[in-house]
């Protein structure tokens, strides 16, 4: 039986569900420090809230998703203007919700020898014509579940429907396994809030999925410079004690809550 043809973007002038496109430096995970072009897809399956650690730091593409602003030609232009950059960070929101866009980007990246990192909570499996360079997995645990009655960044009151939406695709282990198996490389980059309960969840999933510690990058919870500075020493000690890698969030340390950095 002939395999199903994967989706593509046909009109390069059409506005895509991309609300940010900018040059930056990768500040998380195994490709830390590399100049990259960030493509932020708007729309997400999750509604993450970390208590004292705050809401998702890109809530404008997840909890209150903005409309897209950029075309595929804008992406091409960005690389034309920055020919020295051979990395791409596809983030969100949830880029796996846009499989045709992801697949089209793999064709572009293959032509230009660009390595794509896709940042995903693991809600959906996306197959592409050219496997992605790196799947950056950040599954969301119980500490990400919003509480009924609190206010979102946009002033909406959280109800049970809001919570149910967050949990609908959370910890989709089948999708995570498929992403790991199909694409070229991966790392596991969970957010840790400093509690033993959250650490147990992180470790249990790591063991269940067979992820080695040298592919595990523990990331501190926090959506502001002040919150991260409190968490950094805790994560340093945790990683030194247990043998994980640490992932900072140095774009927030450098720019605090500024966008497009």
VEXDRENGU-191608 format. One record per residue: x, y, z of N, C-alpha, C in turn; residue in three letters. Coordinates in steps of 0.05 Angstrom, whole numbers, padded with zeros to 5 digits, always signed. Layout:
<rs>
XYZXYZXYZALA/...
</rs>
This chain:
<rs>
+00017-00024+00000+00000+00000+00000+00018+00025+00000UNK/+00011+00044-00017+00026+00069-00018+00022+00085+00007UNK/+00044+00096+00018+00042+00111+00043+00029+00138+00037UNK/+00015+00149+00057+00002+00174+00054+00022+00197+00051UNK/+00017+00214+00032+00034+00237+00027+00031+00257+00050UNK/+00054+00267+00059+00054+00286+00082+00047+00314+00072UNK/+00035+00330+00090+00026+00356+00083+00049+00375+00077UNK/+00043+00395+00060+00063+00416+00053+00049+00443+00053UNK/+00065+00464+00054+00055+00491+00051+00057+00499+00022UNK/+00035+00505+00009+00036+00511-00020+00039+00541-00025UNK/+00027+00558-00009+00027+00587-00013+00047+00600+00006UNK/+00070+00608-00003+00090+00619+00014+00084+00648+00022UNK/+00063+00660+00011+00055+00687+00018+00032+00687+00039UNK/+00021+00664+00045-00001+00662+00064+00009+00665+00092UNK/-00006+00680+00108+00002+00684+00136-00002+00657+00151UNK/+00019+00649+00165+00020+00624+00180+00013+00629+00209UNK/+00007+00607+00224+00003+00610+00253+00030+00613+00268UNK/+00044+00634+00260+00071+00640+00272+00069+00669+00282UNK/+00072+00673+00308+00069+00700+00319+00095+00713+00327UNK/+00117+00698+00325+00144+00709+00330+00164+00696+00311UNK/+00182+00713+00301+00204+00703+00283+00227+00721+00289UNK/+00249+00711+00300+00271+00728+00308+00297+00713+00310UNK/+00319+00728+00309+00346+00717+00313+00353+00718+00343UNK/+00365+00696+00352+00372+00695+00381+00394+00675+00385UNK/+00399+00667+00410+00418+00646+00417+00402+00625+00433UNK/+00406+00600+00426+00393+00578+00441+00403+00578+00470UNK/+00384+00579+00488+00392+00582+00516+00382+00559+00534UNK/+00373+00537+00521+00363+00514+00536+00373+00488+00523UNK/+00379+00469+00540+00384+00442+00530+00411+00437+00517UNK/+00412+00416+00501+00438+00405+00491+00451+00422+00469UNK/+00436+00441+00457+00448+00458+00436+00451+00487+00447UNK/+00455+00489+00473+00458+00515+00486+00481+00531+00473UNK/+00476+00557+00470+00497+00575+00462+00499+00580+00432UNK/+00483+00565+00416+00486+00567+00387+00467+00589+00376UNK/+00477+00607+00359+00459+00626+00346+00438+00611+00330UNK/+00413+00621+00331+00391+00607+00319+00370+00626+00310UNK/+00352+00617+00293+00328+00632+00286+00305+00618+00300UNK/+00290+00633+00316+00267+00622+00331+00242+00628+00315UNK/+00226+00607+00312+00200+00608+00299+00179+00599+00320UNK/+00163+00618+00329+00144+00612+00350+00116+00608+00338UNK/+00106+00583+00340+00079+00577+00330+00059+00584+00352UNK/+00037+00595+00343+00016+00603+00363-00006+00581+00363UNK/-00016+00576+00387-00035+00555+00392-00022+00532+00407UNK/-00037+00521+00427-00025+00500+00443-00047+00482+00455UNK/-00040+00457+00460-00059+00438+00473-00059+00442+00503UNK/-00038+00455+00514-00035+00457+00543-00041+00485+00554UNK/-00045+00487+00580-00051+00512+00594-00035+00513+00620UNK/-00009+00513+00617+00009+00507+00640+00010+00530+00661UNK/+00007+00522+00686+00009+00540+00709+00026+00526+00730UNK/+00047+00539+00739+00066+00526+00758+00064+00538+00786UNK/+00041+00547+00794+00038+00558+00821+00055+00583+00825UNK/+00073+00582+00845+00091+00605+00850+00110+00609+00826UNK/+00114+00589+00809+00131+00592+00786+00118+00607+00763UNK/+00092+00612+00765+00078+00628+00746+00067+00612+00723UNK/+00054+00627+00704+00042+00615+00680+00064+00609+00660UNK/+00056+00594+00640+00074+00589+00616+00086+00616+00608UNK/+00112+00616+00604+00126+00641+00597+00120+00651+00569UNK/+00106+00635+00553+00097+00644+00527+00066+00641+00525UNK/+00053+00651+00546+00024+00648+00548+00009+00660+00525UNK/+00022+00680+00511+00009+00693+00488+00008+00675+00464UNK/+00021+00651+00465+00019+00632+00444+00006+00606+00453UNK/-00004+00606+00478-00016+00581+00489-00042+00586+00503UNK/-00042+00601+00524-00066+00606+00540-00084+00626+00527UNK/-00072+00647+00516-00086+00668+00501-00072+00671+00474UNK/-00074+00652+00456-00058+00652+00432-00065+00676+00413UNK/-00044+00690+00406-00047+00712+00386-00050+00700+00358UNK/-00058+00717+00340-00060+00709+00312-00032+00709+00300UNK/-00029+00692+00279-00003+00692+00265+00002+00718+00250UNK/+00028+00723+00245+00036+00748+00233+00055+00744+00209UNK/+00067+00720+00206+00088+00716+00188+00082+00695+00166UNK/+00095+00698+00143+00091+00679+00121+00116+00662+00119UNK/+00115+00642+00102+00139+00625+00097+00161+00642+00084UNK/+00153+00660+00067+00173+00678+00055+00187+00695+00076UNK/+00174+00702+00097+00187+00717+00119+00209+00700+00132UNK/+00204+00674+00134+00224+00656+00145+00248+00654+00127UNK/+00243+00651+00101+00265+00650+00082+00281+00676+00083UNK/+00267+00699+00084+00281+00724+00085+00299+00726+00110UNK/+00289+00717+00132+00305+00717+00157+00331+00702+00154UNK/+00330+00679+00141+00355+00664+00137+00372+00677+00115UNK/+00360+00688+00095+00376+00702+00075+00392+00725+00087UNK/+00380+00738+00107+00393+00761+00120+00413+00752+00142UNK/+00412+00726+00149+00430+00716+00169+00443+00689+00159UNK/+00459+00691+00137+00469+00666+00125+00488+00650+00143UNK/+00498+00663+00164+00516+00649+00182+00502+00630+00202UNK/+00475+00632+00203+00460+00616+00222+00450+00591+00209UNK/+00457+00569+00221+00449+00542+00210+00433+00526+00231UNK/+00420+00540+00249+00402+00527+00269+00374+00539+00266UNK/+00354+00524+00274+00327+00533+00276+00314+00523+00301UNK/+00301+00540+00316+00286+00532+00340+00257+00536+00334UNK/+00243+00513+00331+00214+00513+00326+00200+00509+00352UNK/+00187+00530+00362+00176+00529+00389+00147+00540+00389UNK/+00136+00544+00412+00108+00552+00413+00101+00564+00440UNK/+00075+00560+00447+00055+00543+00435+00064+00514+00431UNK/+00050+00501+00413+00055+00473+00406+00058+00469+00377UNK/+00083+00469+00367+00088+00467+00338+00078+00441+00326UNK/+00075+00420+00342+00065+00394+00331+00036+00396+00323UNK/+00022+00418+00330-00005+00422+00320-00006+00431+00291UNK/+00017+00437+00280+00019+00447+00252+00037+00429+00236UNK/+00029+00404+00230+00047+00385+00217+00055+00393+00189UNK/+00038+00407+00174+00046+00415+00147+00068+00436+00148UNK/+00066+00454+00166+00087+00475+00169+00113+00461+00178UNK/+00112+00443+00197+00136+00429+00206+00149+00414+00183UNK/+00133+00400+00168+00144+00385+00145+00156+00404+00124UNK/+00143+00426+00118+00154+00445+00099+00181+00455+00108UNK/+00183+00461+00134+00209+00471+00145+00231+00450+00142UNK/+00225+00425+00143+00246+00405+00140+00256+00405+00111UNK/+00240+00411+00092+00249+00413+00064+00268+00437+00061UNK/+00260+00459+00072+00276+00483+00071+00303+00479+00086UNK/+00301+00466+00109+00325+00461+00125+00344+00442+00111UNK/+00333+00422+00097+00350+00403+00083+00365+00416+00060UNK/+00352+00435+00047+00365+00450+00025+00388+00467+00035UNK/+00386+00477+00059+00405+00497+00069+00423+00486+00092UNK/+00422+00460+00097+00438+00448+00118+00433+00461+00145UNK/+00408+00465+00151+00399+00476+00176+00390+00453+00195UNK/+00398+00455+00220+00389+00435+00240+00365+00446+00255UNK/+00343+00432+00254+00318+00440+00267+00316+00427+00295UNK/+00312+00444+00315+00303+00435+00341+00274+00441+00344UNK/+00258+00421+00350+00229+00426+00356+00225+00423+00386UNK/+00214+00443+00398+00208+00442+00426+00179+00434+00429UNK/+00174+00412+00444+00147+00401+00446+00142+00389+00474UNK/+00117+00391+00482+00109+00378+00507+00102+00348+00502UNK/+00103+00340+00476+00098+00312+00469+00070+00305+00465UNK/+00052+00324+00459+00024+00318+00456+00017+00303+00431UNK/+00032+00308+00409+00026+00295+00383+00052+00286+00370UNK/+00050+00264+00355+00071+00254+00338+00070+00267+00311UNK/+00092+00279+00302+00093+00291+00276+00115+00276+00260UNK/+00106+00264+00237+00125+00252+00218+00131+00272+00196UNK/+00156+00273+00188+00164+00292+00167+00180+00278+00145UNK/+00181+00290+00122+00195+00278+00099+00225+00276+00106UNK/+00236+00295+00120+00264+00294+00130+00263+00295+00160UNK/+00273+00275+00174+00272+00275+00203+00284+00301+00215UNK/+00272+00309+00237+00281+00333+00251+00308+00327+00264UNK/+00324+00348+00267+00351+00345+00279+00350+00338+00308UNK/+00332+00352+00323+00331+00347+00352+00302+00352+00362UNK/+00292+00332+00377+00266+00335+00390+00272+00342+00420UNK/+00264+00366+00428+00268+00375+00455+00242+00370+00470UNK/+00242+00349+00486+00217+00340+00500+00215+00352+00528UNK/+00193+00367+00532+00188+00378+00558+00159+00370+00567UNK/+00156+00345+00574+00129+00336+00583+00120+00352+00608UNK/+00095+00355+00611+00084+00370+00633+00071+00352+00654UNK/+00079+00356+00679+00071+00339+00701+00048+00351+00718UNK/+00042+00339+00740+00020+00349+00757+00024+00377+00766UNK/+00049+00386+00768+00054+00413+00777+00047+00434+00756UNK/+00039+00426+00733+00031+00444+00711+00001+00449+00710UNK/-00014+00434+00725-00043+00435+00723-00054+00460+00736UNK/-00069+00476+00721-00081+00501+00733-00102+00494+00753UNK/-00106+00512+00772-00126+00509+00793-00151+00524+00787UNK/-00174+00511+00790-00200+00524+00785-00202+00549+00803UNK/-00210+00571+00791-00214+00596+00806-00193+00617+00804UNK/-00168+00609+00795-00147+00629+00792-00151+00644+00766UNK/-00136+00666+00763-00138+00683+00739-00115+00677+00720UNK/-00121+00676+00694-00101+00673+00674-00087+00700+00669UNK/-00065+00701+00654-00052+00726+00648-00071+00746+00634UNK/-00091+00736+00620-00110+00754+00606-00135+00760+00623UNK/-00135+00751+00648-00157+00757+00666-00180+00738+00665UNK/-00178+00715+00651-00199+00695+00651-00198+00679+00676UNK/-00221+00671+00687-00222+00654+00710-00222+00625+00702UNK/-00203+00609+00713-00200+00582+00706-00224+00565+00715UNK/-00237+00550+00697-00258+00532+00704-00250+00503+00698UNK/-00267+00484+00703-00260+00456+00699-00255+00449+00670UNK/-00269+00462+00652-00265+00458+00623-00236+00466+00615UNK/-00227+00488+00627-00199+00497+00622-00179+00476+00632UNK/-00184+00465+00655-00166+00445+00666-00167+00419+00649UNK/-00191+00412+00640-00194+00388+00624-00179+00390+00597UNK/-00179+00414+00586-00165+00419+00561-00135+00415+00565UNK/-00124+00425+00588-00096+00422+00594-00088+00393+00596UNK/-00106+00377+00608-00099+00349+00613-00105+00330+00590UNK/-00119+00340+00569-00128+00322+00547-00105+00308+00534UNK/-00083+00322+00527-00061+00309+00513-00036+00308+00530UNK/-00038+00314+00556-00015+00315+00573-00004+00286+00577UNK/+00023+00284+00576+00037+00259+00579+00027+00237+00560UNK/+00027+00245+00534+00019+00226+00513+00044+00209+00507UNK/+00047+00187+00522+00072+00171+00520+00075+00158+00493UNK/+00054+00151+00480+00056+00138+00454+00067+00158+00434UNK/+00058+00183+00435+00068+00204+00417+00097+00210+00423UNK/+00104+00211+00448+00132+00216+00456+00151+00194+00446UNK/+00143+00169+00449+00159+00147+00440+00163+00148+00409UNK/+00141+00155+00395+00143+00157+00366+00161+00179+00357UNK/+00160+00202+00371+00178+00224+00364+00208+00216+00368UNK/+00213+00203+00391+00240+00193+00397+00250+00174+00375UNK/+00233+00155+00368+00240+00134+00349+00245+00144+00321UNK/+00229+00163+00312+00230+00171+00284+00251+00192+00278UNK/+00254+00212+00295+00272+00234+00288+00301+00229+00297UNK/+00319+00246+00287+00348+00240+00289+00359+00239+00317UNK/+00350+00257+00334+00361+00258+00362+00339+00271+00380UNK/+00344+00269+00406+00325+00280+00425+00340+00286+00451UNK/+00328+00302+00467+00334+00304+00496+00309+00308+00512UNK/+00311+00302+00537+00288+00303+00556+00294+00327+00574UNK/+00276+00347+00573+00281+00373+00586+00257+00381+00604UNK/+00253+00367+00626+00231+00373+00643+00236+00397+00661UNK/+00215+00411+00668+00216+00433+00687+00213+00421+00715UNK/+00231+00429+00734+00229+00420+00762+00223+00444+00780UNK/+00204+00439+00798+00195+00461+00815+00208+00461+00843UNK/+00226+00442+00847+00240+00441+00873+00228+00422+00893UNK/+00206+00408+00885+00194+00389+00904+00202+00360+00898UNK/+00200+00344+00919+00206+00315+00915+00185+00301+00899UNK/+00160+00311+00901+00138+00299+00886+00142+00302+00856UNK/+00150+00326+00848+00155+00331+00819+00179+00316+00810UNK/+00200+00314+00826+00224+00299+00818+00217+00270+00814UNK/+00200+00259+00831+00192+00231+00828+00178+00226+00801UNK/+00161+00245+00793+00147+00242+00768+00167+00244+00744UNK/+00186+00262+00746+00206+00265+00725+00222+00240+00722UNK/+00231+00229+00745+00247+00205+00744+00232+00180+00735UNK/+00207+00178+00744+00190+00155+00736+00186+00154+00706UNK/+00180+00178+00694+00176+00179+00665+00203+00173+00651UNK/+00224+00183+00661+00251+00178+00649+00256+00148+00647UNK/+00251+00134+00669+00256+00105+00670+00237+00090+00652UNK/+00211+00098+00653+00191+00084+00636+00197+00086+00607UNK/+00207+00110+00598+00213+00114+00570+00242+00105+00562UNK/+00257+00097+00582+00285+00088+00576+00303+00110+00568UNK/+00300+00133+00579+00316+00157+00572+00340+00157+00591UNK/+00365+00157+00580+00388+00158+00598+00392+00185+00611UNK/+00406+00185+00633+00410+00211+00647+00426+00231+00631UNK/+00444+00220+00613+00460+00239+00597+00443+00253+00575UNK/+00418+00245+00571+00400+00259+00554+00378+00274+00569UNK/+00382+00276+00595+00363+00289+00613+00374+00316+00622UNK/+00359+00337+00616+00366+00365+00624+00345+00376+00642UNK/+00351+00380+00667+00332+00390+00686+00331+00421+00684UNK/+00307+00431+00681+00303+00460+00677+00289+00472+00701UNK/+00298+00495+00712+00284+00507+00735+00258+00520+00727UNK/+00238+00517+00745+00213+00531+00741+00216+00560+00746UNK/+00200+00576+00732+00201+00605+00735+00198+00620+00709UNK/+00181+00641+00710+00177+00657+00685+00188+00685+00687UNK/+00206+00689+00707+00218+00716+00710+00247+00711+00721UNK/+00263+00732+00718+00291+00731+00727+00292+00725+00757UNK/+00276+00738+00773+00277+00735+00802+00270+00706+00810UNK/+00249+00695+00797+00241+00668+00804+00263+00647+00796UNK/+00276+00651+00773+00296+00633+00765+00321+00634+00782UNK/+00329+00658+00790+00353+00661+00807+00349+00646+00833UNK/+00324+00645+00844+00319+00629+00868+00322+00599+00862UNK/+00314+00590+00838+00314+00562+00832+00342+00551+00823UNK/+00358+00568+00811+00383+00559+00799+00401+00542+00818UNK/+00406+00552+00843+00423+00536+00860+00411+00509+00868UNK/+00385+00508+00869+00371+00482+00876+00376+00462+00853UNK/+00374+00472+00828+00377+00454+00805+00407+00446+00802UNK/+00425+00464+00808+00453+00457+00808+00459+00434+00827UNK/+00449+00436+00851+00453+00416+00871+00440+00389+00863UNK/+00416+00391+00853+00402+00367+00844+00417+00352+00823UNK/+00426+00366+00803+00441+00353+00780+00467+00342+00789UNK/+00481+00356+00807+00507+00346+00817+00503+00321+00833UNK/+00481+00319+00848+00475+00296+00865+00466+00272+00850UNK/+00449+00276+00829+00436+00254+00816+00447+00247+00788UNK/+00465+00264+00777+00477+00258+00752+00462+00267+00727UNK/+00442+00285+00731+00428+00296+00708+00446+00319+00696UNK/+00439+00327+00672+00449+00353+00662+00430+00375+00671UNK/+00441+00399+00672+00424+00422+00679+00419+00439+00654UNK/+00395+00447+00650+00389+00467+00630+00380+00493+00643UNK/+00396+00514+00640+00387+00540+00649+00365+00551+00630UNK/+00357+00575+00636+00338+00589+00618+00349+00617+00616UNK/+00373+00618+00603+00389+00643+00605+00377+00666+00589UNK/+00358+00661+00571+00345+00684+00557+00328+00700+00577UNK/+00317+00686+00597+00302+00700+00618+00320+00714+00638UNK/+00343+00701+00644+00363+00714+00661+00373+00739+00648UNK/+00377+00738+00622+00388+00761+00608+00368+00783+00603UNK/+00343+00775+00596+00323+00795+00586+00298+00797+00604UNK/+00297+00780+00625+00274+00779+00643+00249+00772+00627UNK/+00228+00788+00627+00203+00781+00614+00199+00792+00586UNK/+00221+00803+00575+00220+00814+00548+00214+00792+00528UNK/+00199+00798+00508+00192+00779+00487+00212+00779+00464UNK/+00211+00758+00447+00227+00756+00423+00257+00759+00428UNK/+00267+00743+00447+00295+00743+00454+00307+00715+00452UNK/
</rs>
